[in-house]
Amino acid sequence: MLDFRASVIAVSYIVSAVLFIFGLKRLSSPATARSGNRVAAVGMALALAATLLDAQIVSFWTIALGTLIGAVMGIYFARTVQMTAMPQMVALFNGMGGATAALVSVAEFIRLTRAGEAIGLGEGTSIVLGTAIGAISFTGSIIAFGKLQEILPGKPLQFPLQRLINALILIAVLSLGVVVVVADGTAQTLWGLFAAALILGAMFVLPIGGGDMPVVISILNSLTGLAAALTGFVLHNQMLVVAGVLVGASGTLLTLLMSTAMNRSVANVLFGAFGAASNDAAAASTAVGRTVRQTTPEDTAIALAYARSVVIVPGYGLAVAEAQHTVRELATDLEKRGVSVKYAIHPVAGRMPGHMNVLLAEANVPYDQLLEMDQVNGEFPQTDVVLVVGANDVVNPAARDDPSSPIYGMPILDVDRARNIIVLKRSMGHGFAGIDNALFYHEKTRMLFGDARQSLTEVGQALKSA
Amino acid sequence: MSQELILGIYVFIMAIFVGFEVISRVPSVLHTPLMSGTNAIHGIVVLGAMLIAGSADTPLLHAIGFIAVVFGAANVFGGFVVTDRMLEMFKKREPAATEKKDA
């Protein structure tokens, strides 16, 4: 039988696991989502408090100091980050979790070998996989963070023999793992594996384009969950196994949902080096002197004011310019004039699925004005004006019409079927996929260049006198 | 294989099913907060870091444990706070939602 302390820990862990599951369940509805997150946080607090009772813990100051520093850092970044930068924040926190899992695995290996304890096959395998997956998740997340934060170029980075080199690193990781498990490898061997896995994580994300980062972060998120579960096997701790696997399973499902929305397989995202090959071709085709028709805020205001139906298509540009409130004010003014206004939400507009919903919800846009892709695509032919605010790839007709385009097959919003299209954009620069967009050269399209918030403000002012 | 390992594998498999079952009902609007929320939950790995740091008996293990606790705690606290901030914006729709700042 367990002694009293061990029983308290075990029962607390069971309660925590239930709280995690309830928390995740409550996250499934907008009305209960916030409380769901808090329920999960309570589960976490309980699990961590119970762990402090563990007889194995003899000194507390390292834990206290480390938790304090980590908590202050985490809370500070989480509270100060801009809404637009939240995806990369998730990547960064995920990377830290991955690093933790890898370090825990290595430390436990060092402790066990030094104590002269035999390491079983199950434990050894868990240590090796926990170290490798945690390390890959760490550097992979850091690279994803760098790409989204635009510290690193968003374009796929490729060099000769890349796949061969990656394959060799992978083989190195696997062979070192085999040595550690079956051939009594030393701590040095495991550190070597750790280093190789760090390089592999970076190499694996570098050739992936910025547009695919949401899928990558989702994959890395589930990998960190798996790594956490593996440390549970190493430390004989069921709490880690349960919580880690919950994340691993949900993250995998979320990854599949995201790639479905982009009509691409996960393998294609990981190994396709999307957008790299097409850049030259796209640049060449732009040079063929197609014309872009510019418009002014005043003309835009008139076009909107005298339309019967307007559909707004928000994209990353809206997020960058923090124009969600301005766009909502413009929509309200239009509605006062009797114009029907809807928002067309592409599942992967912005940097993450749901990114646009989050931003527009912040600006108090009613849910029933937000239309999903399938709902809205049938309405475009009857729409007088489509206002594209900083979206690009998700409205690129090449995805539907041009089999040679790298985004061919991705479901898009058929805005080119509307009667008039006005595109708000900073410049003629490419979207995240790094490819040209025929929509901008369409005869029905007018371009309004400038920062989205600035442009929308000017349109709003012009509307008042229109 | 030890009895404990087999039990662990059972837990592992059951948790996969629970994870899939619970998540599959989440609407796409909530995918970003969900990713962020699950991200916070895998911060549970800080628990392992605590066990390492608390039982460390060499400077090396102290150092590894300390770094792991810092990273893990950042994952947990940052993860839950950032998710809460995202979800804060999913307030219930109210008719006159324009001036709510002074509430």
Interface residues (C-beta under 8 A of the other chain):
Chain A: F20 I21 G23 L24 K25 L27 S28 S29 P30 A31 A33 R34 G36 N37 R38 A40 A41 M44 A47 L48 T51 L52 D54 Q56 I57 V58 S59 F60 T62 I63 L65 G66 T67 L68 I69 G70 A71 M73 G74 I75 F77 A78 R79 V81 M86 P87 M89 V90 L92 F93 N94 M96 G97 A99 T100 A101 L103 V104 V106 A107 E108 I110 R111 R114 G120 L121 G122 I217 S218 N221 T224 G225 A227 A228 A229 T231 G232 F233 V234 L235 H236 N237 Q238 M239 L240 V241 V242 A243 G244 V245 L246 V247 G248 A249 S250 G251 L253 L254 L257 M258 A261 T332 P347 M352 P353 G354 H355 N357 V358 L359 A361 E362 N364 P366 Y367 E372
Chain B: M1 S2 E4 L5 G8 V11 F12 A15 I16 F17 V18 G19 F20 V22 I23 S24 R25 V26 P27 S28 V29 L30 H31 T32 P33 L34 M35 S36 G37 T38 N39 A40 I41 H42 G43 I44 V45 V46 L47 G48 A49 M50 L51 I52 A53 G54 S55 A56 T58 L60 L61 H62 I64 G65 F66 I67 A68 V69 V70 F71 G72 A73 A74 N75 V76 F77 G78 G79 F80 V81 V82 T83 D84 R85 M86 L87 E88 M89 F90 K91 K92 R93 E94 A97 T98 K100
